[in-house]
Amino acid sequence: MPRRRRSKVNRIAIPAAELESKIMERVRDLRSCSKLRGVEFVFVGSSGQEPNWFARPLPSRISGVCMREFVATLARVRREFDLQLET
């Protein structure tokens, strides 16, 4: 089986507050996510060339439906933007 070529991912890096607002504007109108108040970004190190981070909804205890919507929205926003790490 031939090896898959790695393609270079070019995403615009934006600050955490702007990335949070882009996620929240997509889930704010969903009835299932009425208790969702924000996003906490957690940096978990780097393996390779791209920093590893994930987003955690605030508050941490939300419904399963809202969690699925949140993860789907995060994936859509993540395809477009990256988190700008402050050094």
HTML snippet that shows the backbone in 3Dmol.js (N, CA, C, O; Angstrom):
<script src="https://3Dmol.org/build/3Dmol-min.js"></script>
<div id="view" style="width:600px;height:400px;position:relative"></div>
<script>
const pdb = `
ATOM      1  N   MET A   1       0.838  -1.168   0.000  1.00  0.00           N
ATOM      2  CA  MET A   1       0.000   0.000   0.000  1.00  0.00           C
ATOM      3  C   MET A   1       0.894   1.245   0.000  1.00  0.00           C
ATOM      4  O   MET A   1       1.823   1.333   0.803  1.00  0.00           O
ATOM      5  N   PRO A   2       0.628   2.192  -0.876  1.00  0.00           N
ATOM      6  CA  PRO A   2       1.477   3.391  -0.934  1.00  0.00           C
ATOM      7  C   PRO A   2       1.291   4.267   0.306  1.00  0.00           C
ATOM      8  O   PRO A   2       0.216   4.312   0.905  1.00  0.00           O
ATOM      9  N   ARG A   3       2.355   4.949   0.666  1.00  0.00           N
ATOM     10  CA  ARG A   3       2.296   5.843   1.818  1.00  0.00           C
ATOM     11  C   ARG A   3       1.537   7.111   1.467  1.00  0.00           C
ATOM     12  O   ARG A   3       1.648   7.642   0.362  1.00  0.00           O
ATOM     13  N   ARG A   4       0.780   7.570   2.413  1.00  0.00           N
ATOM     14  CA  ARG A   4       0.027   8.804   2.228  1.00  0.00           C
ATOM     15  C   ARG A   4       0.941   9.994   2.481  1.00  0.00           C
ATOM     16  O   ARG A   4       1.642  10.045   3.491  1.00  0.00           O
ATOM     17  N   ARG A   5       0.929  10.923   1.583  1.00  0.00           N
ATOM     18  CA  ARG A   5       1.766  12.108   1.762  1.00  0.00           C
ATOM     19  C   ARG A   5       1.143  13.047   2.774  1.00  0.00           C
ATOM     20  O   ARG A   5      -0.067  13.277   2.777  1.00  0.00           O
ATOM     21  N   ARG A   6       1.973  13.570   3.612  1.00  0.00           N
ATOM     22  CA  ARG A   6       1.503  14.538   4.594  1.00  0.00           C
ATOM     23  C   ARG A   6       1.377  15.893   3.913  1.00  0.00           C
ATOM     24  O   ARG A   6       2.302  16.377   3.261  1.00  0.00           O
ATOM     25  N   SER A   7       0.242  16.469   4.080  1.00  0.00           N
ATOM     26  CA  SER A   7       0.051  17.793   3.505  1.00  0.00           C
ATOM     27  C   SER A   7       0.285  18.852   4.581  1.00  0.00           C
ATOM     28  O   SER A   7      -0.044  18.649   5.750  1.00  0.00           O
ATOM     29  N   LYS A   8       0.837  19.943   4.184  1.00  0.00           N
ATOM     30  CA  LYS A   8       1.107  21.043   5.099  1.00  0.00           C
ATOM     31  C   LYS A   8      -0.205  21.745   5.421  1.00  0.00           C
ATOM     32  O   LYS A   8      -0.932  22.160   4.519  1.00  0.00           O
ATOM     33  N   VAL A   9      -0.502  21.877   6.701  1.00  0.00           N
ATOM     34  CA  VAL A   9      -1.734  22.519   7.127  1.00  0.00           C
ATOM     35  C   VAL A   9      -1.444  23.994   7.366  1.00  0.00           C
ATOM     36  O   VAL A   9      -0.592  24.342   8.184  1.00  0.00           O
ATOM     37  N   ASN A  10      -2.144  24.846   6.661  1.00  0.00           N
ATOM     38  CA  ASN A  10      -1.969  26.282   6.829  1.00  0.00           C
ATOM     39  C   ASN A  10      -3.242  26.873   7.415  1.00  0.00           C
ATOM     40  O   ASN A  10      -4.209  27.140   6.702  1.00  0.00           O
ATOM     41  N   ARG A  11      -3.223  27.071   8.731  1.00  0.00           N
ATOM     42  CA  ARG A  11      -4.348  27.688   9.414  1.00  0.00           C
ATOM     43  C   ARG A  11      -3.890  29.013   9.987  1.00  0.00           C
ATOM     44  O   ARG A  11      -2.727  29.177  10.354  1.00  0.00           O
ATOM     45  N   ILE A  12      -4.801  29.942  10.060  1.00  0.00           N
ATOM     46  CA  ILE A  12      -4.503  31.232  10.654  1.00  0.00           C
ATOM     47  C   ILE A  12      -4.471  31.059  12.173  1.00  0.00           C
ATOM     48  O   ILE A  12      -5.396  30.493  12.754  1.00  0.00           O
ATOM     49  N   ALA A  13      -3.419  31.542  12.805  1.00  0.00           N
ATOM     50  CA  ALA A  13      -3.311  31.462  14.269  1.00  0.00           C
ATOM     51  C   ALA A  13      -3.939  32.714  14.869  1.00  0.00           C
ATOM     52  O   ALA A  13      -3.568  33.835  14.522  1.00  0.00           O
ATOM     53  N   ILE A  14      -4.894  32.511  15.772  1.00  0.00           N
ATOM     54  CA  ILE A  14      -5.572  33.623  16.421  1.00  0.00           C
ATOM     55  C   ILE A  14      -5.506  33.436  17.938  1.00  0.00           C
ATOM     56  O   ILE A  14      -5.310  32.317  18.414  1.00  0.00           O
ATOM     57  N   PRO A  15      -5.668  34.514  18.697  1.00  0.00           N
ATOM     58  CA  PRO A  15      -5.627  34.411  20.166  1.00  0.00           C
ATOM     59  C   PRO A  15      -6.778  33.563  20.702  1.00  0.00           C
ATOM     60  O   PRO A  15      -7.782  33.351  20.022  1.00  0.00           O
ATOM     61  N   ALA A  16      -6.614  33.086  21.927  1.00  0.00           N
ATOM     62  CA  ALA A  16      -7.604  32.208  22.552  1.00  0.00           C
ATOM     63  C   ALA A  16      -8.973  32.870  22.658  1.00  0.00           C
ATOM     64  O   ALA A  16      -9.989  32.211  22.436  1.00  0.00           O
ATOM     65  N   ALA A  17      -9.024  34.155  22.992  1.00  0.00           N
ATOM     66  CA  ALA A  17     -10.316  34.842  23.141  1.00  0.00           C
ATOM     67  C   ALA A  17     -11.072  34.890  21.816  1.00  0.00           C
ATOM     68  O   ALA A  17     -12.292  34.725  21.788  1.00  0.00           O
ATOM     69  N   GLU A  18     -10.362  35.112  20.740  1.00  0.00           N
ATOM     70  CA  GLU A  18     -11.008  35.159  19.424  1.00  0.00           C
ATOM     71  C   GLU A  18     -11.466  33.772  18.980  1.00  0.00           C
ATOM     72  O   GLU A  18     -12.534  33.625  18.385  1.00  0.00           O
ATOM     73  N   LEU A  19     -10.661  32.766  19.269  1.00  0.00           N
ATOM     74  CA  LEU A  19     -11.042  31.395  18.945  1.00  0.00           C
ATOM     75  C   LEU A  19     -12.273  30.981  19.759  1.00  0.00           C
ATOM     76  O   LEU A  19     -13.174  30.322  19.240  1.00  0.00           O
ATOM     77  N   GLU A  20     -12.304  31.368  21.021  1.00  0.00           N
ATOM     78  CA  GLU A  20     -13.468  31.072  21.862  1.00  0.00           C
ATOM     79  C   GLU A  20     -14.721  31.743  21.319  1.00  0.00           C
ATOM     80  O   GLU A  20     -15.788  31.130  21.290  1.00  0.00           O
ATOM     81  N   SER A  21     -14.604  32.997  20.887  1.00  0.00           N
ATOM     82  CA  SER A  21     -15.781  33.697  20.366  1.00  0.00           C
ATOM     83  C   SER A  21     -16.295  33.057  19.085  1.00  0.00           C
ATOM     84  O   SER A  21     -17.504  33.032  18.852  1.00  0.00           O
ATOM     85  N   LYS A  22     -15.395  32.536  18.250  1.00  0.00           N
ATOM     86  CA  LYS A  22     -15.818  31.860  17.021  1.00  0.00           C
ATOM     87  C   LYS A  22     -16.547  30.556  17.326  1.00  0.00           C
ATOM     88  O   LYS A  22     -17.487  30.189  16.621  1.00  0.00           O
ATOM     89  N   ILE A  23     -16.116  29.857  18.371  1.00  0.00           N
ATOM     90  CA  ILE A  23     -16.808  28.625  18.775  1.00  0.00           C
ATOM     91  C   ILE A  23     -18.163  28.969  19.385  1.00  0.00           C
ATOM     92  O   ILE A  23     -19.177  28.361  19.043  1.00  0.00           O
ATOM     93  N   MET A  24     -18.175  29.946  20.291  1.00  0.00           N
ATOM     94  CA  MET A  24     -19.401  30.280  21.008  1.00  0.00           C
ATOM     95  C   MET A  24     -20.465  30.883  20.103  1.00  0.00           C
ATOM     96  O   MET A  24     -21.653  30.661  20.340  1.00  0.00           O
ATOM     97  N   GLU A  25     -20.091  31.626  19.090  1.00  0.00           N
ATOM     98  CA  GLU A  25     -21.107  32.208  18.208  1.00  0.00           C
ATOM     99  C   GLU A  25     -21.848  31.132  17.417  1.00  0.00           C
ATOM    100  O   GLU A  25     -22.976  31.351  16.976  1.00  0.00           O
ATOM    101  N   ARG A  26     -21.219  29.976  17.238  1.00  0.00           N
ATOM    102  CA  ARG A  26     -21.870  28.881  16.516  1.00  0.00           C
ATOM    103  C   ARG A  26     -22.772  28.039  17.404  1.00  0.00           C
ATOM    104  O   ARG A  26     -23.734  27.450  16.911  1.00  0.00           O
ATOM    105  N   VAL A  27     -22.486  27.965  18.709  1.00  0.00           N
ATOM    106  CA  VAL A  27     -23.301  27.129  19.598  1.00  0.00           C
ATOM    107  C   VAL A  27     -24.242  27.932  20.492  1.00  0.00           C
ATOM    108  O   VAL A  27     -25.074  27.350  21.188  1.00  0.00           O
ATOM    109  N   ARG A  28     -24.124  29.242  20.485  1.00  0.00           N
ATOM    110  CA  ARG A  28     -24.920  30.084  21.384  1.00  0.00           C
ATOM    111  C   ARG A  28     -26.417  29.930  21.152  1.00  0.00           C
ATOM    112  O   ARG A  28     -27.186  29.952  22.113  1.00  0.00           O
ATOM    113  N   ASP A  29     -26.849  29.776  19.911  1.00  0.00           N
ATOM    114  CA  ASP A  29     -28.274  29.719  19.601  1.00  0.00           C
ATOM    115  C   ASP A  29     -28.863  28.318  19.719  1.00  0.00           C
ATOM    116  O   ASP A  29     -30.069  28.146  19.545  1.00  0.00           O
ATOM    117  N   LEU A  30     -28.048  27.324  20.008  1.00  0.00           N
ATOM    118  CA  LEU A  30     -28.558  25.962  20.145  1.00  0.00           C
ATOM    119  C   LEU A  30     -29.221  25.793  21.504  1.00  0.00           C
ATOM    120  O   LEU A  30     -28.633  26.118  22.535  1.00  0.00           O
ATOM    121  N   ARG A  31     -30.426  25.290  21.499  1.00  0.00           N
ATOM    122  CA  ARG A  31     -31.177  25.126  22.745  1.00  0.00           C
ATOM    123  C   ARG A  31     -30.484  24.144  23.698  1.00  0.00           C
ATOM    124  O   ARG A  31     -30.518  24.318  24.916  1.00  0.00           O
ATOM    125  N   SER A  32     -29.858  23.114  23.126  1.00  0.00           N
ATOM    126  CA  SER A  32     -29.200  22.106  23.960  1.00  0.00           C
ATOM    127  C   SER A  32     -27.973  22.652  24.682  1.00  0.00           C
ATOM    128  O   SER A  32     -27.514  22.056  25.656  1.00  0.00           O
ATOM    129  N   CYS A  33     -27.440  23.771  24.218  1.00  0.00           N
ATOM    130  CA  CYS A  33     -26.219  24.330  24.814  1.00  0.00           C
ATOM    131  C   CYS A  33     -26.493  25.615  25.595  1.00  0.00           C
ATOM    132  O   CYS A  33     -25.633  26.493  25.660  1.00  0.00           O
ATOM    133  N   SER A  34     -27.656  25.732  26.175  1.00  0.00           N
ATOM    134  CA  SER A  34     -28.008  26.963  26.890  1.00  0.00           C
ATOM    135  C   SER A  34     -27.151  27.185  28.133  1.00  0.00           C
ATOM    136  O   SER A  34     -26.962  28.328  28.549  1.00  0.00           O
ATOM    137  N   LYS A  35     -26.629  26.118  28.732  1.00  0.00           N
ATOM    138  CA  LYS A  35     -25.813  26.252  29.948  1.00  0.00           C
ATOM    139  C   LYS A  35     -24.332  26.483  29.651  1.00  0.00           C
ATOM    140  O   LYS A  35     -23.555  26.767  30.563  1.00  0.00           O
ATOM    141  N   LEU A  36     -23.942  26.363  28.396  1.00  0.00           N
ATOM    142  CA  LEU A  36     -22.539  26.540  28.020  1.00  0.00           C
ATOM    143  C   LEU A  36     -22.148  28.007  28.157  1.00  0.00           C
ATOM    144  O   LEU A  36     -22.790  28.873  27.563  1.00  0.00           O
ATOM    145  N   ARG A  37     -21.116  28.294  28.923  1.00  0.00           N
ATOM    146  CA  ARG A  37     -20.713  29.675  29.207  1.00  0.00           C
ATOM    147  C   ARG A  37     -19.414  30.091  28.524  1.00  0.00           C
ATOM    148  O   ARG A  37     -19.170  31.285  28.350  1.00  0.00           O
ATOM    149  N   GLY A  38     -18.595  29.153  28.142  1.00  0.00           N
ATOM    150  CA  GLY A  38     -17.325  29.520  27.539  1.00  0.00           C
ATOM    151  C   GLY A  38     -16.465  28.304  27.274  1.00  0.00           C
ATOM    152  O   GLY A  38     -16.927  27.165  27.343  1.00  0.00           O
ATOM    153  N   VAL A  39     -15.201  28.569  26.967  1.00  0.00           N
ATOM    154  CA  VAL A  39     -14.255  27.531  26.590  1.00  0.00           C
ATOM    155  C   VAL A  39     -12.961  27.753  27.356  1.00  0.00           C
ATOM    156  O   VAL A  39     -12.510  28.888  27.505  1.00  0.00           O
ATOM    157  N   GLU A  40     -12.368  26.682  27.836  1.00  0.00           N
ATOM    158  CA  GLU A  40     -11.047  26.745  28.462  1.00  0.00           C
ATOM    159  C   GLU A  40     -10.088  25.961  27.571  1.00  0.00           C
ATOM    160  O   GLU A  40     -10.338  24.793  27.273  1.00  0.00           O
ATOM    161  N   PHE A  41      -9.000  26.586  27.144  1.00  0.00           N
ATOM    162  CA  PHE A  41      -8.015  25.924  26.298  1.00  0.00           C
ATOM    163  C   PHE A  41      -6.879  25.405  27.159  1.00  0.00           C
ATOM    164  O   PHE A  41      -6.373  26.115  28.028  1.00  0.00           O
ATOM    165  N   VAL A  42      -6.484  24.167  26.915  1.00  0.00           N
ATOM    166  CA  VAL A  42      -5.439  23.529  27.707  1.00  0.00           C
ATOM    167  C   VAL A  42      -4.337  23.069  26.770  1.00  0.00           C
ATOM    168  O   VAL A  42      -4.594  22.309  25.836  1.00  0.00           O
ATOM    169  N   PHE A  43      -3.120  23.518  27.009  1.00  0.00           N
ATOM    170  CA  PHE A  43      -1.953  23.120  26.220  1.00  0.00           C
ATOM    171  C   PHE A  43      -1.360  21.867  26.844  1.00  0.00           C
ATOM    172  O   PHE A  43      -1.040  21.856  28.032  1.00  0.00           O
ATOM    173  N   VAL A  44      -1.211  20.817  26.053  1.00  0.00           N
ATOM    174  CA  VAL A  44      -0.737  19.534  26.595  1.00  0.00           C
ATOM    175  C   VAL A  44       0.599  19.106  26.000  1.00  0.00           C
ATOM    176  O   VAL A  44       0.902  17.914  25.944  1.00  0.00           O
ATOM    177  N   GLY A  45       1.393  20.068  25.560  1.00  0.00           N
ATOM    178  CA  GLY A  45       2.708  19.741  25.026  1.00  0.00           C
ATOM    179  C   GLY A  45       2.722  19.730  23.515  1.00  0.00           C
ATOM    180  O   GLY A  45       1.729  20.060  22.867  1.00  0.00           O
ATOM    181  N   SER A  46       3.834  19.355  22.970  1.00  0.00           N
ATOM    182  CA  SER A  46       3.983  19.344  21.521  1.00  0.00           C
ATOM    183  C   SER A  46       4.673  18.063  21.097  1.00  0.00           C
ATOM    184  O   SER A  46       5.715  17.692  21.637  1.00  0.00           O
ATOM    185  N   SER A  47       4.085  17.404  20.136  1.00  0.00           N
ATOM    186  CA  SER A  47       4.733  16.224  19.565  1.00  0.00           C
ATOM    187  C   SER A  47       4.847  16.454  18.070  1.00  0.00           C
ATOM    188  O   SER A  47       3.871  16.320  17.331  1.00  0.00           O
ATOM    189  N   GLY A  48       6.020  16.793  17.643  1.00  0.00           N
ATOM    190  CA  GLY A  48       6.204  17.114  16.234  1.00  0.00           C
ATOM    191  C   GLY A  48       6.230  18.616  16.032  1.00  0.00           C
ATOM    192  O   GLY A  48       6.747  19.358  16.867  1.00  0.00           O
ATOM    193  N   GLN A  49       5.668  19.059  14.915  1.00  0.00           N
ATOM    194  CA  GLN A  49       5.754  20.473  14.570  1.00  0.00           C
ATOM    195  C   GLN A  49       4.555  21.282  15.040  1.00  0.00           C
ATOM    196  O   GLN A  49       4.641  22.508  15.117  1.00  0.00           O
ATOM    197  N   GLU A  50       3.455  20.641  15.353  1.00  0.00           N
ATOM    198  CA  GLU A  50       2.249  21.367  15.714  1.00  0.00           C
ATOM    199  C   GLU A  50       1.978  21.262  17.216  1.00  0.00           C
ATOM    200  O   GLU A  50       2.073  20.169  17.775  1.00  0.00           O
ATOM    201  N   PRO A  51       1.643  22.373  17.884  1.00  0.00           N
ATOM    202  CA  PRO A  51       1.337  22.307  19.303  1.00  0.00           C
ATOM    203  C   PRO A  51       0.063  21.506  19.547  1.00  0.00           C
ATOM    204  O   PRO A  51      -0.864  21.531  18.738  1.00  0.00           O
ATOM    205  N   ASN A  52       0.033  20.804  20.660  1.00  0.00           N
ATOM    206  CA  ASN A  52      -1.114  19.980  21.031  1.00  0.00           C
ATOM    207  C   ASN A  52      -1.939  20.717  22.068  1.00  0.00           C
ATOM    208  O   ASN A  52      -1.421  21.066  23.129  1.00  0.00           O
ATOM    209  N   TRP A  53      -3.190  20.958  21.789  1.00  0.00           N
ATOM    210  CA  TRP A  53      -4.071  21.613  22.731  1.00  0.00           C
ATOM    211  C   TRP A  53      -5.472  21.064  22.549  1.00  0.00           C
ATOM    212  O   TRP A  53      -5.797  20.496  21.506  1.00  0.00           O
ATOM    213  N   PHE A  54      -6.295  21.235  23.560  1.00  0.00           N
ATOM    214  CA  PHE A  54      -7.690  20.881  23.413  1.00  0.00           C
ATOM    215  C   PHE A  54      -8.543  21.901  24.154  1.00  0.00           C
ATOM    216  O   PHE A  54      -8.044  22.663  24.982  1.00  0.00           O
ATOM    217  N   ALA A  55      -9.828  21.905  23.847  1.00  0.00           N
ATOM    218  CA  ALA A  55     -10.749  22.859  24.452  1.00  0.00           C
ATOM    219  C   ALA A  55     -11.702  22.112  25.371  1.00  0.00           C
ATOM    220  O   ALA A  55     -12.186  21.030  25.040  1.00  0.00           O
ATOM    221  N   ARG A  56     -11.961  22.701  26.518  1.00  0.00           N
ATOM    222  CA  ARG A  56     -12.865  22.110  27.498  1.00  0.00           C
ATOM    223  C   ARG A  56     -14.025  23.090  27.698  1.00  0.00           C
ATOM    224  O   ARG A  56     -13.797  24.277  27.932  1.00  0.00           O
ATOM    225  N   PRO A  57     -15.268  22.601  27.607  1.00  0.00           N
ATOM    226  CA  PRO A  57     -16.405  23.515  27.810  1.00  0.00           C
ATOM    227  C   PRO A  57     -16.516  23.960  29.261  1.00  0.00           C
ATOM    228  O   PRO A  57     -16.150  23.225  30.179  1.00  0.00           O
ATOM    229  N   LEU A  58     -17.022  25.165  29.456  1.00  0.00           N
ATOM    230  CA  LEU A  58     -17.272  25.702  30.795  1.00  0.00           C
ATOM    231  C   LEU A  58     -18.760  25.918  30.967  1.00  0.00           C
ATOM    232  O   LEU A  58     -19.340  26.579  30.105  1.00  0.00           O
ATOM    233  N   PRO A  59     -19.413  25.443  31.957  1.00  0.00           N
ATOM    234  CA  PRO A  59     -18.918  24.553  32.998  1.00  0.00           C
ATOM    235  C   PRO A  59     -18.622  23.172  32.440  1.00  0.00           C
ATOM    236  O   PRO A  59     -19.067  22.831  31.344  1.00  0.00           O
ATOM    237  N   SER A  60     -17.876  22.381  33.187  1.00  0.00           N
ATOM    238  CA  SER A  60     -17.451  21.073  32.681  1.00  0.00           C
ATOM    239  C   SER A  60     -18.594  20.068  32.616  1.00  0.00           C
ATOM    240  O   SER A  60     -18.521  19.109  31.848  1.00  0.00           O
ATOM    241  N   ARG A  61     -19.652  20.265  33.409  1.00  0.00           N
ATOM    242  CA  ARG A  61     -20.785  19.338  33.413  1.00  0.00           C
ATOM    243  C   ARG A  61     -21.909  19.892  32.532  1.00  0.00           C
ATOM    244  O   ARG A  61     -22.713  20.713  32.973  1.00  0.00           O
ATOM    245  N   ILE A  62     -21.946  19.433  31.295  1.00  0.00           N
ATOM    246  CA  ILE A  62     -23.012  19.802  30.374  1.00  0.00           C
ATOM    247  C   ILE A  62     -23.602  18.513  29.815  1.00  0.00           C
ATOM    248  O   ILE A  62     -23.025  17.439  29.990  1.00  0.00           O
ATOM    249  N   SER A  63     -24.734  18.610  29.152  1.00  0.00           N
ATOM    250  CA  SER A  63     -25.415  17.411  28.652  1.00  0.00           C
ATOM    251  C   SER A  63     -24.616  16.746  27.542  1.00  0.00           C
ATOM    252  O   SER A  63     -23.753  17.365  26.919  1.00  0.00           O
ATOM    253  N   GLY A  64     -24.917  15.477  27.305  1.00  0.00           N
ATOM    254  CA  GLY A  64     -24.248  14.739  26.235  1.00  0.00           C
ATOM    255  C   GLY A  64     -24.523  15.328  24.864  1.00  0.00           C
ATOM    256  O   GLY A  64     -23.642  15.331  24.003  1.00  0.00           O
ATOM    257  N   VAL A  65     -25.731  15.826  24.649  1.00  0.00           N
ATOM    258  CA  VAL A  65     -26.091  16.443  23.368  1.00  0.00           C
ATOM    259  C   VAL A  65     -25.260  17.706  23.151  1.00  0.00           C
ATOM    260  O   VAL A  65     -24.736  17.934  22.061  1.00  0.00           O
ATOM    261  N   CYS A  66     -25.145  18.516  24.189  1.00  0.00           N
ATOM    262  CA  CYS A  66     -24.354  19.742  24.085  1.00  0.00           C
ATOM    263  C   CYS A  66     -22.883  19.406  23.863  1.00  0.00           C
ATOM    264  O   CYS A  66     -22.208  20.076  23.082  1.00  0.00           O
ATOM    265  N   MET A  67     -22.383  18.379  24.540  1.00  0.00           N
ATOM    266  CA  MET A  67     -20.982  17.994  24.361  1.00  0.00           C
ATOM    267  C   MET A  67     -20.716  17.575  22.918  1.00  0.00           C
ATOM    268  O   MET A  67     -19.685  17.938  22.351  1.00  0.00           O
ATOM    269  N   ARG A  68     -21.630  16.818  22.318  1.00  0.00           N
ATOM    270  CA  ARG A  68     -21.469  16.424  20.913  1.00  0.00           C
ATOM    271  C   ARG A  68     -21.482  17.643  19.989  1.00  0.00           C
ATOM    272  O   ARG A  68     -20.675  17.730  19.063  1.00  0.00           O
ATOM    273  N   GLU A  69     -22.395  18.582  20.238  1.00  0.00           N
ATOM    274  CA  GLU A  69     -22.448  19.810  19.438  1.00  0.00           C
ATOM    275  C   GLU A  69     -21.169  20.623  19.614  1.00  0.00           C
ATOM    276  O   GLU A  69     -20.634  21.174  18.651  1.00  0.00           O
ATOM    277  N   PHE A  70     -20.688  20.690  20.844  1.00  0.00           N
ATOM    278  CA  PHE A  70     -19.468  21.436  21.134  1.00  0.00           C
ATOM    279  C   PHE A  70     -18.276  20.847  20.397  1.00  0.00           C
ATOM    280  O   PHE A  70     -17.490  21.581  19.798  1.00  0.00           O
ATOM    281  N   VAL A  71     -18.135  19.522  20.439  1.00  0.00           N
ATOM    282  CA  VAL A  71     -17.001  18.857  19.790  1.00  0.00           C
ATOM    283  C   VAL A  71     -17.085  19.022  18.270  1.00  0.00           C
ATOM    284  O   VAL A  71     -16.066  19.250  17.620  1.00  0.00           O
ATOM    285  N   ALA A  72     -18.281  18.911  17.702  1.00  0.00           N
ATOM    286  CA  ALA A  72     -18.446  19.093  16.253  1.00  0.00           C
ATOM    287  C   ALA A  72     -18.104  20.520  15.845  1.00  0.00           C
ATOM    288  O   ALA A  72     -17.454  20.737  14.822  1.00  0.00           O
ATOM    289  N   THR A  73     -18.535  21.485  16.633  1.00  0.00           N
ATOM    290  CA  THR A  73     -18.238  22.889  16.341  1.00  0.00           C
ATOM    291  C   THR A  73     -16.750  23.164  16.488  1.00  0.00           C
ATOM    292  O   THR A  73     -16.163  23.868  15.666  1.00  0.00           O
ATOM    293  N   LEU A  74     -16.141  22.618  17.522  1.00  0.00           N
ATOM    294  CA  LEU A  74     -14.698  22.777  17.703  1.00  0.00           C
ATOM    295  C   LEU A  74     -13.943  22.224  16.503  1.00  0.00           C
ATOM    296  O   LEU A  74     -12.979  22.839  16.047  1.00  0.00           O
ATOM    297  N   ALA A  75     -14.360  21.081  15.988  1.00  0.00           N
ATOM    298  CA  ALA A  75     -13.692  20.493  14.825  1.00  0.00           C
ATOM    299  C   ALA A  75     -13.818  21.396  13.597  1.00  0.00           C
ATOM    300  O   ALA A  75     -12.862  21.562  12.840  1.00  0.00           O
ATOM    301  N   ARG A  76     -15.014  21.981  13.403  1.00  0.00           N
ATOM    302  CA  ARG A  76     -15.211  22.881  12.253  1.00  0.00           C
ATOM    303  C   ARG A  76     -14.339  24.124  12.372  1.00  0.00           C
ATOM    304  O   ARG A  76     -13.716  24.542  11.395  1.00  0.00           O
ATOM    305  N   VAL A  77     -14.292  24.710  13.551  1.00  0.00           N
ATOM    306  CA  VAL A  77     -13.488  25.913  13.757  1.00  0.00           C
ATOM    307  C   VAL A  77     -12.003  25.563  13.688  1.00  0.00           C
ATOM    308  O   VAL A  77     -11.204  26.348  13.177  1.00  0.00           O
ATOM    309  N   ARG A  78     -11.637  24.408  14.190  1.00  0.00           N
ATOM    310  CA  ARG A  78     -10.231  23.973  14.196  1.00  0.00           C
ATOM    311  C   ARG A  78      -9.690  23.776  12.779  1.00  0.00           C
ATOM    312  O   ARG A  78      -8.501  23.979  12.534  1.00  0.00           O
ATOM    313  N   ARG A  79     -10.565  23.379  11.841  1.00  0.00           N
ATOM    314  CA  ARG A  79     -10.122  23.243  10.458  1.00  0.00           C
ATOM    315  C   ARG A  79      -9.721  24.583   9.854  1.00  0.00           C
ATOM    316  O   ARG A  79      -8.880  24.644   8.957  1.00  0.00           O
ATOM    317  N   GLU A  80     -10.334  25.665  10.357  1.00  0.00           N
ATOM    318  CA  GLU A  80     -10.071  26.995   9.815  1.00  0.00           C
ATOM    319  C   GLU A  80      -8.972  27.750  10.570  1.00  0.00           C
ATOM    320  O   GLU A  80      -8.164  28.450   9.960  1.00  0.00           O
ATOM    321  N   PHE A  81      -8.949  27.605  11.889  1.00  0.00           N
ATOM    322  CA  PHE A  81      -8.063  28.429  12.718  1.00  0.00           C
ATOM    323  C   PHE A  81      -7.248  27.558  13.669  1.00  0.00           C
ATOM    324  O   PHE A  81      -7.603  26.413  13.947  1.00  0.00           O
ATOM    325  N   ASP A  82      -6.174  28.114  14.150  1.00  0.00           N
ATOM    326  CA  ASP A  82      -5.334  27.466  15.151  1.00  0.00           C
ATOM    327  C   ASP A  82      -5.192  28.412  16.330  1.00  0.00           C
ATOM    328  O   ASP A  82      -5.427  29.613  16.194  1.00  0.00           O
ATOM    329  N   LEU A  83      -4.819  27.895  17.462  1.00  0.00           N
ATOM    330  CA  LEU A  83      -4.644  28.709  18.652  1.00  0.00           C
ATOM    331  C   LEU A  83      -3.246  29.320  18.637  1.00  0.00           C
ATOM    332  O   LEU A  83      -2.249  28.624  18.446  1.00  0.00           O
ATOM    333  N   GLN A  84      -3.197  30.602  18.836  1.00  0.00           N
ATOM    334  CA  GLN A  84      -1.916  31.301  18.887  1.00  0.00           C
ATOM    335  C   GLN A  84      -1.359  31.172  20.291  1.00  0.00           C
ATOM    336  O   GLN A  84      -1.945  31.685  21.244  1.00  0.00           O
ATOM    337  N   LEU A  85      -0.239  30.497  20.424  1.00  0.00           N
ATOM    338  CA  LEU A  85       0.361  30.296  21.743  1.00  0.00           C
ATOM    339  C   LEU A  85       1.204  31.504  22.112  1.00  0.00           C
ATOM    340  O   LEU A  85       2.030  31.970  21.327  1.00  0.00           O
ATOM    341  N   GLU A  86       0.981  31.997  23.313  1.00  0.00           N
ATOM    342  CA  GLU A  86       1.760  33.138  23.792  1.00  0.00           C
ATOM    343  C   GLU A  86       3.043  32.633  24.412  1.00  0.00           C
ATOM    344  O   GLU A  86       3.024  31.774  25.294  1.00  0.00           O
ATOM    345  N   THR A  87       4.143  33.163  23.953  1.00  0.00           N
ATOM    346  CA  THR A  87       5.446  32.713  24.461  1.00  0.00           C
ATOM    347  C   THR A  87       6.133  33.803  25.231  1.00  0.00           C
ATOM    348  O   THR A  87       7.240  33.603  25.731  1.00  0.00           O
TER     349      THR A  87
END
`;
const viewer = $3Dmol.createViewer("view");
viewer.addModel(pdb, "pdb");
viewer.setStyle({}, {cartoon: {color: "spectrum"}});
viewer.zoomTo();
viewer.render();
</script>
